[in-house]
Amino acid sequence: MSYVEAADHAEIFVPHNYPEQLVDLGEIRMNYAVAGDPGLPAMLLIPAQTESWWGYEEAMRLLADRYQVYAVDLRGQGRSTWTPGRYSVDIFGGDLVRFIDRVVKRPVVVCGLSSGGVIAAWLSAFAAPGQVRAAVYEDAPLFASQSTPSVGPSIHQGVGPMFRMWHKWLGPQWSIGDFAGMQQAMGREIPGWMLAALRQMVPAGTGGPPAAPPQDLREYDPEWGDAFVSGRATINCDHETLLHHVKVPVLFTHHFHHVDPDTGNVLGALTDLQVQRVRQLVEGTGNSFTYRAFPEMPHSMHGHDPATYVTTITEWADKLPANLDTGST
């Protein structure tokens, strides 16, 4: 399949509160938005799967008096290039190494939600020397997004069935696009424990599932999720090995989660046991690991409660040493 550019599906996009820009990184063109003065310290916001940069709009507004904030669309989402067959944590990380080098041009604090948090972890370990000052892992499914993790449940015991269904019914690059069929198939293809949990999480009075794909799904290539379910996205990026190489201080925010007692499956990004292993490995590198638990918070804190998100990360960042050594190897 060929790559797809934003101009090939311009009709799916809607305007947002910050101007959008494209930078050519070689293989892809990456879409991004910026808020804040260039003289301020830099921060890079990395969205989760299905979320484009604009999920951070309110957080960007609150951060802009203290940071110059860059929020990106990763390949396969939003106006960035969609690349079938080319979705992996290592490839996403390489894109952002080039983005920091060509656009930001100075050290950054990297902050990522969910799979974006896994990519933030990759950058905290493997970015070029001097690029990353510190990293925020916002409810990042470390270990849990692998097919065969060294500790705890895998993606197949978590959100994997939802990614698989998106790929099947919406299709790679919307070649199928049967959203109504997908809604009808949920009862057959999503495990009962997950359906029950999803019903509990739907806010009262919302009127049930949407009749058409929400905007975030319209801007997302479902093959990305299939790459995680199949293991392609992490086959060369073992999280145990990755975390042995972290070089900067880490803040981990852990949100709503519980393990289904009948199946052992996890509702949420990852288990307490998996977070404990992340802590052990990061602290084993000699870097600090700050843990903040938000048991009532939905998966996206920056989207649901941007004020708490901004307060949490800035209070932590304010305590970082002024001259961190970001050049160690």
ChimeraX attribute file (.defattr): number of C-alpha atoms within 10 A of each C-alpha:
attribute: neighborCount
match mode: 1-to-1
recipient: residues
	/A:1	8
	/A:2	8
	/A:3	15
	/A:4	18
	/A:5	17
	/A:6	18
	/A:7	9
	/A:8	11
	/A:9	11
	/A:10	10
	/A:11	8
	/A:12	12
	/A:13	14
	/A:14	7
	/A:15	8
	/A:16	11
	/A:17	10
	/A:18	14
	/A:19	10
	/A:20	16
	/A:21	14
	/A:22	16
	/A:23	14
	/A:24	14
	/A:25	16
	/A:26	9
	/A:27	11
	/A:28	20
	/A:29	21
	/A:30	25
	/A:31	23
	/A:32	25
	/A:33	21
	/A:34	20
	/A:35	19
	/A:36	19
	/A:37	14
	/A:38	12
	/A:39	9
	/A:40	13
	/A:41	15
	/A:42	23
	/A:43	27
	/A:44	25
	/A:45	25
	/A:46	28
	/A:47	28
	/A:48	24
	/A:49	22
	/A:50	22
	/A:51	23
	/A:52	26
	/A:53	24
	/A:54	23
	/A:55	18
	/A:56	22
	/A:57	20
	/A:58	16
	/A:59	21
	/A:60	26
	/A:61	16
	/A:62	17
	/A:63	21
	/A:64	16
	/A:65	13
	/A:66	15
	/A:67	22
	/A:68	21
	/A:69	28
	/A:70	23
	/A:71	25
	/A:72	28
	/A:73	28
	/A:74	31
	/A:75	25
	/A:76	29
	/A:77	29
	/A:78	29
	/A:79	30
	/A:80	26
	/A:81	24
	/A:82	28
	/A:83	21
	/A:84	19
	/A:85	15
	/A:86	17
	/A:87	22
	/A:88	20
	/A:89	24
	/A:90	17
	/A:91	14
	/A:92	20
	/A:93	22
	/A:94	18
	/A:95	19
	/A:96	22
	/A:97	18
	/A:98	17
	/A:99	19
	/A:100	20
	/A:101	13
	/A:102	13
	/A:103	13
	/A:104	18
	/A:105	12
	/A:106	15
	/A:107	20
	/A:108	24
	/A:109	24
	/A:110	26
	/A:111	26
	/A:112	23
	/A:113	26
	/A:114	23
	/A:115	24
	/A:116	27
	/A:117	26
	/A:118	28
	/A:119	29
	/A:120	33
	/A:121	31
	/A:122	23
	/A:123	26
	/A:124	29
	/A:125	22
	/A:126	21
	/A:127	23
	/A:128	18
	/A:129	15
	/A:130	14
	/A:131	22
	/A:132	30
	/A:133	27
	/A:134	27
	/A:135	30
	/A:136	27
	/A:137	26
	/A:138	31
	/A:139	29
	/A:140	29
	/A:141	25
	/A:142	29
	/A:143	27
	/A:144	27
	/A:145	28
	/A:146	24
	/A:147	21
	/A:148	17
	/A:149	17
	/A:150	15
	/A:151	15
	/A:152	19
	/A:153	23
	/A:154	23
	/A:155	25
	/A:156	20
	/A:157	20
	/A:158	21
	/A:159	21
	/A:160	20
	/A:161	20
	/A:162	19
	/A:163	19
	/A:164	23
	/A:165	20
	/A:166	22
	/A:167	24
	/A:168	19
	/A:169	20
	/A:170	24
	/A:171	18
	/A:172	22
	/A:173	22
	/A:174	18
	/A:175	11
	/A:176	12
	/A:177	18
	/A:178	16
	/A:179	18
	/A:180	14
	/A:181	11
	/A:182	18
	/A:183	15
	/A:184	10
	/A:185	13
	/A:186	15
	/A:187	11
	/A:188	9
	/A:189	14
	/A:190	17
	/A:191	12
	/A:192	12
	/A:193	15
	/A:194	19
	/A:195	14
	/A:196	11
	/A:197	12
	/A:198	11
	/A:199	12
	/A:200	10
	/A:201	10
	/A:202	12
	/A:203	9
	/A:204	9
	/A:205	6
	/A:206	8
	/A:207	8
	/A:208	10
	/A:209	10
	/A:210	11
	/A:211	9
	/A:212	12
	/A:213	15
	/A:214	10
	/A:215	15
	/A:216	17
	/A:217	18
	/A:218	20
	/A:219	24
	/A:220	26
	/A:221	26
	/A:222	27
	/A:223	26
	/A:224	27
	/A:225	27
	/A:226	23
	/A:227	22
	/A:228	24
	/A:229	23
	/A:230	16
	/A:231	17
	/A:232	20
	/A:233	24
	/A:234	21
	/A:235	16
	/A:236	12
	/A:237	15
	/A:238	15
	/A:239	21
	/A:240	16
	/A:241	11
	/A:242	20
	/A:243	24
	/A:244	16
	/A:245	18
	/A:246	26
	/A:247	28
	/A:248	25
	/A:249	24
	/A:250	28
	/A:251	21
	/A:252	22
	/A:253	24
	/A:254	27
	/A:255	22
	/A:256	17
	/A:257	20
	/A:258	16
	/A:259	17
	/A:260	14
	/A:261	9
	/A:262	7
	/A:263	9
	/A:264	13
	/A:265	22
	/A:266	24
	/A:267	19
	/A:268	20
	/A:269	25
	/A:270	29
	/A:271	23
	/A:272	13
	/A:273	12
	/A:274	20
	/A:275	22
	/A:276	11
	/A:277	18
	/A:278	20
	/A:279	20
	/A:280	14
	/A:281	21
	/A:282	22
	/A:283	18
	/A:284	15
	/A:285	15
	/A:286	12
	/A:287	16
	/A:288	17
	/A:289	20
	/A:290	14
	/A:291	15
	/A:292	13
	/A:293	12
	/A:294	15
	/A:295	12
	/A:296	10
	/A:297	15
	/A:298	18
	/A:299	22
	/A:300	20
	/A:301	21
	/A:302	21
	/A:303	16
	/A:304	13
	/A:305	14
	/A:306	20
	/A:307	15
	/A:308	13
	/A:309	18
	/A:310	19
	/A:311	13
	/A:312	14
	/A:313	19
	/A:314	15
	/A:315	10
	/A:316	14
	/A:317	19
	/A:318	9
	/A:319	8
	/A:320	14
	/A:321	10
	/A:322	9
	/A:323	7
	/A:324	14
	/A:325	13
	/A:326	19
	/A:327	14
	/A:328	9
	/A:329	11
